[in-house]
Amino acid sequence: MLDIIKKIAKKFISTKKNNSNRKPIIQKEEASNALQSVNRKPLNAFTFFERLHKTNNIIDALEERWWNEAGNLIEDVWGLPDDLCLAYREEYIIKAKKIFLEDKKNVKVLDLGCGTGWFGRILADENVFYHGIDFSETQIQIAQQKAKGTKNEAFLKYTKTTSIKSIEKLEEFDAVIINAFLHHLHKEELTTLFDDIKAHFKSGTKIFMMEPTYPTNKTKSNITNLDHIKADITDSTIKAIKKQAIEKKIFDTKKEQDLLELIQESNENGFFFSPKEVPFAFEEIEGLISKYANLKEYFYVGVNDFTFLQMLSLVTDVNFRKEMLEEIYPNIKKMDKELIEKTFYFNGTNNYIFTCFVCVLK
């Protein structure tokens, strides 16, 4: 999560002493004790993290506290404001919807680790009843608040829970969404979760997943100078628009500073970002899926176009943001798709990319 913002933060972290008055969510001693409890050494946030086998109540409690206290900030720069969220996510959510409705006119869908519920707000309608669950009270509260007054409110439901087994009539659900949730689980938790899915959902249940993964394909064979230029153009465009927004005093530098300090805190505590977060190696998640489901297809979603929208999320002038979204974003998105097709982002252990998996439960 927030990979590109973390890159921006890398220089900030290495050169700035933390003299902020901001109270840390997790103290260093707490972080150290939690990591020791799961036999993990503190790591720099810009290195490759290996997923641990077991979790425990100590680090689980820190994970829940982190999300409850950082939830509103993460919603702004990860969940994105509604206009930006729709621009980035509508395409792959509509694809998921078509998959869910391939052989039924009406479906019930359960979203595991739904966060602030944006998947459901785009997906749900008279043909798709959506139920999102999450362990964070703050995330569920945001989801419920954002659902109020929407045209599809009647087809949305959000529940705070730590177990799918607390949801009634699981056998009636036709599909499961797992969106950027699995990489917050340790190996034992992943096995337990998929064992529960296998036990409580009927064979043939469709599963749509999106997770940050380190791609298995790291070839540079087809990358040209033009591809590097496209990437440089994107980077320069983001910096230029941010610079202009700052000069116009329509950029939320305070929120950016809060985010950078949150990243710094995680780095100093030895976390990737939240206490349990670890992106997947492609082979790891592929192997997990193969035990429980048939993988029908996988595809990648944007990298730099998401970075562009994260930057726009900090722009406070709605008209300026709308202009950038309409005039600049389509070109950024087009170039980003071309770079993904050329495997431009697939090199080096620190370059993860968001991968969507379409599966059918065995």
C-alpha positions as CSV (number, residue, x, y, z in Angstrom):
1,M,0.0,0.0,0.0
2,L,1.1,3.6,-0.7
3,D,4.3,2.3,-2.4
4,I,5.0,5.4,-4.3
5,I,4.3,7.7,-1.4
6,K,6.7,5.6,0.6
7,K,9.3,6.3,-2.1
8,I,8.6,10.0,-1.7
9,A,9.0,9.5,2.1
10,K,12.3,7.7,1.8
11,K,14.4,10.8,1.5
12,F,12.2,12.5,4.2
13,I,12.7,9.7,6.6
14,S,16.5,9.5,6.0
15,T,17.1,13.2,6.5
16,K,14.5,14.6,8.9
17,K,14.6,14.2,12.6
18,N,11.2,13.7,14.1
19,N,10.5,16.8,16.1
20,S,6.7,16.7,15.5
21,N,4.3,17.1,18.3
22,R,2.2,14.4,16.8
23,K,1.6,11.5,19.3
24,P,2.7,8.2,17.8
25,I,0.0,5.6,17.3
26,I,2.4,2.9,18.4
27,Q,5.4,3.5,20.7
28,K,8.8,2.0,19.8
29,E,8.8,-0.2,22.9
30,E,5.4,-1.6,22.0
31,A,6.5,-2.3,18.5
32,S,9.7,-4.0,19.6
33,N,7.8,-6.2,22.1
34,A,5.2,-7.1,19.4
35,L,7.9,-8.1,16.9
36,Q,9.7,-10.1,19.4
37,S,6.5,-11.9,20.3
38,V,6.2,-13.2,16.7
39,N,10.0,-13.8,16.4
40,R,10.6,-11.1,13.8
41,K,13.4,-8.6,13.7
42,P,12.6,-5.0,12.9
43,L,13.1,-4.3,9.2
44,N,13.4,-1.2,7.1
45,A,10.2,-0.4,5.3
46,F,12.0,-0.3,2.0
47,T,13.2,-3.9,2.1
48,F,11.5,-7.2,1.2
49,F,9.5,-8.6,4.1
50,E,8.9,-12.3,4.6
51,R,5.5,-13.3,5.8
52,L,5.5,-14.9,9.3
53,H,3.8,-18.1,10.2
54,K,1.9,-17.2,13.3
55,T,0.3,-14.2,14.8
56,N,-0.8,-13.5,18.4
57,N,-2.9,-11.1,20.5
58,I,-0.1,-8.6,21.0
59,I,0.5,-7.7,17.4
60,D,-3.2,-8.2,16.5
61,A,-4.1,-5.5,19.1
62,L,-1.5,-3.1,17.6
63,E,-2.9,-3.8,14.1
64,E,-6.4,-3.0,15.2
65,R,-5.3,0.2,17.1
66,W,-3.3,1.4,14.1
67,W,-6.3,1.1,11.7
68,N,-8.7,2.6,14.2
69,E,-6.5,5.7,14.7
70,A,-5.1,6.0,11.2
71,G,-8.3,5.1,9.4
72,N,-9.5,8.6,8.5
73,L,-6.1,9.6,7.0
74,I,-5.7,6.3,5.1
75,E,-9.3,6.7,3.7
76,D,-8.3,10.1,2.2
77,V,-5.1,8.9,0.5
78,W,-5.9,5.2,-0.1
79,G,-9.7,5.1,-0.2
80,L,-9.5,8.4,-2.2
81,P,-12.3,10.9,-2.5
82,D,-15.3,9.5,-4.4
83,D,-14.5,11.1,-7.7
84,L,-10.9,9.9,-7.7
85,C,-11.9,6.5,-6.3
86,L,-14.4,6.0,-9.2
87,A,-11.8,7.1,-11.8
88,Y,-9.3,4.5,-10.6
89,R,-11.4,1.6,-9.5
90,E,-14.6,1.6,-11.6
91,E,-13.0,-0.4,-14.5
92,Y,-12.0,-3.4,-12.5
93,I,-15.0,-3.4,-10.2
94,I,-17.3,-3.4,-13.2
95,K,-15.3,-6.3,-14.5
96,A,-15.8,-8.1,-11.2
97,K,-19.5,-7.4,-11.4
98,K,-19.8,-8.9,-14.9
99,I,-18.1,-12.0,-13.6
100,F,-20.5,-12.3,-10.6
101,L,-23.5,-11.9,-12.9
102,E,-22.3,-14.3,-15.7
103,D,-24.8,-17.0,-14.8
104,K,-27.3,-15.4,-12.4
105,K,-29.5,-12.3,-12.5
106,N,-29.2,-11.5,-8.8
107,V,-26.3,-12.2,-6.5
108,K,-25.2,-11.8,-2.9
109,V,-21.6,-10.8,-2.4
110,L,-19.5,-10.8,0.8
111,D,-16.5,-8.5,1.0
112,L,-13.9,-9.7,3.5
113,G,-11.8,-6.8,5.0
114,C,-14.0,-4.2,3.3
115,G,-12.3,-1.2,4.9
116,T,-14.3,1.9,4.2
117,G,-16.6,0.2,1.8
118,W,-15.8,1.9,-1.5
119,F,-15.9,-1.4,-3.5
120,G,-19.6,-1.8,-2.4
121,R,-20.6,1.7,-3.2
122,I,-19.4,1.2,-6.8
123,L,-20.7,-2.4,-7.1
124,A,-24.1,-2.6,-5.4
125,D,-27.4,-2.2,-7.2
126,E,-30.8,-4.0,-7.6
127,N,-28.9,-7.0,-9.0
128,V,-26.0,-7.1,-6.5
129,F,-26.6,-7.2,-2.8
130,Y,-23.3,-6.3,-1.1
131,H,-22.3,-7.1,2.5
132,G,-18.9,-5.8,3.7
133,I,-17.2,-6.9,7.0
134,D,-14.1,-5.5,8.7
135,F,-12.5,-5.8,12.1
136,S,-11.9,-2.0,12.5
137,E,-14.7,0.0,14.1
138,T,-13.4,3.2,12.5
139,Q,-13.4,1.7,9.0
140,I,-17.0,0.4,9.4
141,Q,-18.2,3.7,10.7
142,I,-16.8,5.5,7.7
143,A,-18.3,2.9,5.4
144,Q,-21.8,3.3,7.0
145,Q,-21.6,7.1,6.9
146,K,-20.6,7.2,3.2
147,A,-23.3,4.7,2.3
148,K,-26.0,7.0,3.7
149,G,-28.0,8.8,1.0
150,T,-26.4,7.0,-1.9
151,K,-28.7,5.7,-4.6
152,N,-27.7,2.1,-3.8
153,E,-27.9,2.4,0.0
154,A,-30.6,-0.2,0.2
155,F,-28.3,-2.8,-1.3
156,L,-25.4,-2.1,1.0
157,K,-24.6,-3.5,4.5
158,Y,-21.5,-3.2,6.7
159,T,-20.7,-5.2,9.8
160,K,-17.8,-5.1,12.3
161,T,-16.6,-8.6,12.9
162,T,-13.4,-10.6,13.1
163,S,-14.9,-13.8,11.7
164,I,-16.9,-14.8,8.7
165,K,-18.6,-17.4,10.9
166,S,-20.5,-14.6,12.6
167,I,-22.4,-13.9,9.4
168,E,-25.6,-15.8,9.0
169,K,-26.5,-17.9,5.9
170,L,-23.1,-17.9,4.3
171,E,-24.2,-20.6,1.9
172,E,-26.5,-18.0,0.3
173,F,-23.6,-15.9,-0.9
174,D,-22.7,-16.3,-4.6
175,A,-19.4,-14.5,-4.5
176,V,-16.6,-13.3,-2.2
177,I,-14.5,-10.2,-2.6
178,I,-11.1,-10.0,-0.9
179,N,-9.6,-6.6,-1.7
180,A,-6.2,-5.7,-0.3
181,F,-6.9,-7.6,2.9
182,L,-4.9,-10.9,2.7
183,H,-1.5,-9.2,2.9
184,H,-2.4,-8.2,6.4
185,L,-2.6,-11.8,7.6
186,H,0.1,-14.2,8.7
187,K,0.4,-17.7,7.1
188,E,-1.6,-19.5,9.8
189,E,-4.4,-16.9,9.5
190,L,-4.5,-17.3,5.7
191,T,-4.9,-21.0,6.1
192,T,-7.6,-20.6,8.7
193,L,-9.5,-18.0,6.6
194,F,-9.5,-20.2,3.4
195,D,-10.4,-23.3,5.4
196,D,-13.4,-21.4,6.7
197,I,-14.3,-20.2,3.1
198,K,-14.0,-23.8,1.9
199,A,-16.2,-25.0,4.8
200,H,-18.9,-22.4,4.6
201,F,-19.3,-21.4,1.0
202,K,-20.6,-23.7,-1.7
203,S,-18.4,-25.1,-4.4
204,G,-18.4,-22.8,-7.5
205,T,-18.5,-19.6,-5.4
206,K,-16.7,-16.9,-7.3
207,I,-13.8,-15.1,-5.6
208,F,-12.5,-11.8,-6.8
209,M,-9.2,-10.8,-5.1
210,M,-6.9,-7.8,-5.5
211,E,-3.6,-7.8,-3.6
212,P,-0.2,-6.1,-3.8
213,T,2.3,-8.6,-5.3
214,Y,5.9,-8.7,-6.3
215,P,5.5,-10.0,-9.9
216,T,7.1,-13.3,-10.9
217,N,8.1,-11.9,-14.3
218,K,11.1,-9.6,-13.9
219,T,12.3,-9.5,-17.4
220,K,13.4,-6.2,-19.0
221,S,13.5,-7.6,-22.5
222,N,10.9,-5.3,-24.2
223,I,11.6,-2.1,-22.3
224,T,12.7,0.7,-24.6
225,N,13.9,4.3,-24.1
226,L,10.4,5.4,-25.0
227,D,9.1,3.5,-22.0
228,H,11.5,5.2,-19.7
229,I,10.4,8.6,-21.2
230,K,6.8,7.8,-20.5
231,A,7.6,7.0,-16.9
232,D,9.6,10.2,-16.6
233,I,6.7,12.2,-18.1
234,T,4.3,10.8,-15.5
235,D,6.7,11.5,-12.7
236,S,7.4,15.1,-13.9
237,T,3.6,15.7,-14.4
238,I,2.8,14.7,-10.9
239,K,5.6,16.9,-9.5
240,A,4.6,19.9,-11.7
241,I,0.9,19.7,-10.7
242,K,1.7,19.3,-7.0
243,K,4.1,22.3,-7.3
244,Q,1.4,24.4,-8.9
245,A,-1.2,23.4,-6.3
246,I,1.2,24.3,-3.5
247,E,1.9,27.7,-5.1
248,K,-1.8,28.3,-5.4
249,K,-2.2,27.3,-1.7
250,I,-4.7,24.6,-2.6
251,F,-2.6,21.6,-1.5
252,D,-3.1,20.1,1.9
253,T,0.5,20.1,3.1
254,K,-0.6,19.3,6.7
255,K,-2.3,16.1,5.6
256,E,0.8,15.1,3.5
257,Q,3.0,15.8,6.5
258,D,0.8,13.6,8.7
259,L,1.1,10.8,6.2
260,L,4.8,11.2,5.9
261,E,5.1,11.1,9.7
262,L,2.9,8.0,9.9
263,I,5.2,6.3,7.3
264,Q,8.2,7.4,9.3
265,E,6.8,6.0,12.5
266,S,6.1,2.7,10.8
267,N,9.6,2.6,9.4
268,E,11.2,3.4,12.7
269,N,9.1,0.7,14.4
270,G,10.3,-1.9,11.9
271,F,6.9,-2.4,10.1
272,F,6.2,-2.3,6.4
273,F,3.3,0.1,7.1
274,S,0.6,-1.2,9.4
275,P,2.1,-3.7,12.0
276,K,1.1,-6.9,10.1
277,E,1.2,-5.7,6.5
278,V,3.4,-7.7,4.1
279,P,2.9,-7.7,0.2
280,F,2.8,-11.1,-1.5
281,A,5.4,-12.7,-3.7
282,F,3.4,-13.8,-6.7
283,E,4.2,-17.5,-6.2
284,E,3.1,-17.3,-2.6
285,I,-0.5,-16.1,-3.4
286,E,-0.7,-18.3,-6.5
287,G,0.1,-21.3,-4.3
288,L,-2.4,-20.3,-1.7
289,I,-5.2,-19.9,-4.3
290,S,-4.4,-23.3,-6.0
291,K,-5.1,-25.2,-2.7
292,Y,-8.7,-23.9,-2.5
293,A,-9.8,-22.5,-5.9
294,N,-9.3,-22.7,-9.6
295,L,-7.5,-19.5,-10.9
296,K,-9.3,-18.4,-14.0
297,E,-7.3,-15.3,-14.8
298,Y,-5.3,-12.5,-13.3
299,F,-4.5,-9.0,-14.4
300,Y,-2.8,-5.9,-13.2
301,V,-4.2,-2.5,-12.3
302,G,-2.5,0.9,-12.4
303,V,0.7,2.1,-10.7
304,N,1.6,5.6,-11.6
305,D,-2.0,6.5,-12.4
306,F,-2.8,5.7,-8.7
307,T,0.1,7.8,-7.6
308,F,-1.3,10.7,-9.6
309,L,-4.7,10.3,-7.9
310,Q,-3.2,10.1,-4.5
311,M,-1.5,13.4,-5.1
312,L,-4.8,14.9,-6.3
313,S,-6.5,13.6,-3.2
314,L,-4.5,16.3,-1.3
315,V,-5.6,19.1,-3.6
316,T,-8.3,21.1,-1.8
317,D,-9.7,23.0,-4.8
318,V,-12.5,20.8,-6.3
319,N,-12.5,22.6,-9.7
320,F,-8.7,22.3,-10.1
321,R,-8.9,18.6,-9.2
322,K,-11.7,18.1,-11.7
323,E,-9.7,19.8,-14.4
324,M,-6.7,17.6,-13.8
325,L,-8.9,14.5,-13.6
326,E,-10.5,15.2,-17.0
327,E,-7.6,16.6,-18.9
328,I,-4.5,14.9,-17.5
329,Y,-5.5,11.7,-15.9
330,P,-6.6,9.9,-19.1
331,N,-3.1,10.3,-20.6
332,I,-1.5,9.2,-17.4
333,K,-3.7,6.1,-17.3
334,K,-3.0,5.3,-21.0
335,M,0.8,5.5,-20.5
336,D,0.6,3.5,-17.3
337,K,-1.3,0.6,-19.0
338,E,1.3,0.6,-21.7
339,L,4.1,0.4,-19.2
340,I,2.4,-2.5,-17.3
341,E,2.0,-4.4,-20.6
342,K,5.8,-3.9,-21.2
343,T,6.5,-5.2,-17.6
344,F,8.2,-1.9,-16.8
345,Y,7.3,-2.1,-13.1
346,F,8.2,-5.8,-12.7
347,N,11.8,-5.4,-11.8
348,G,13.4,-5.4,-8.3
349,T,12.0,-6.8,-5.0
350,N,10.7,-3.4,-3.9
351,N,8.4,-2.9,-6.9
352,Y,5.1,-4.4,-6.1
353,I,2.0,-4.0,-8.3
354,F,-1.7,-4.5,-7.6
355,T,-2.9,-7.8,-9.1
356,C,-6.5,-8.9,-9.5
357,F,-7.3,-12.6,-9.3
358,V,-10.5,-14.2,-10.6
359,C,-11.1,-17.6,-8.9
360,V,-13.8,-20.2,-8.5
361,L,-13.9,-22.2,-5.2
362,K,-13.2,-25.9,-5.7
